[in-house]
Amino acid sequence: MVKRATGTRSGKQDEADVRFRMRDGLGIAGGVAFLGAVLAVILLVFGLSKSLARETLPQLADYLPGGSWVAGGALGALTVVGAVGVRGSASLSAPGHATRFGRAWRHARTAICWAAAFCPFLYLLSGLPSRNCRSAGCAYVPGTGTAFLAYALTAGAAGWCLYRWTRGRAEERAAQARERARRLRKEGKGKSRAVRRR
């Protein structure tokens, strides 16, 4: 009787182990397939975006009045605006009672700000020649170097001015807070002296 019960238990345990192993195997296979699909989509998106950028970058430079200089400056300003949006969305604390739509909109707004901060750089980077390039599909797009220089100058200057402005505001707020604390300490000392005299 004891041997039969032990054999039944070990058989059930073996079946459970086989089921868990099958689930683990299917889970690993599904995870690998998902990662492969994500990698394929990323490579496809990057390839399409690079070819699209290489085709539209000369047209953008020809369309704008200042050519590559204005295009690079506009993309640099867009990067600064995106960085400000990322910083603003990170500093805002999300309320705990926010609805699903509110949370989804906040995540979408953050993703848009990140895209505005990084996509102009990648857009200009696609116009540069690739390493060991021997075909016309990866050759240098005329005007990309000038646009990159204008992009770096605009993003650097605007970012530095914005940094100085925000730092000045923070220092002004800190000075106001110190002055307020000093006044409160003086008022507290005066009140304590008046109480002691009474």
PyMOL commands that set and color helices and strands:
alter all, ss='L'
color gray80, all
select helices_A, chain A and resi 2-63+68-91+100-125+136-138+144-197
alter helices_A, ss='H'
color red, helices_A
deselect
rebuild
show_as cartoon
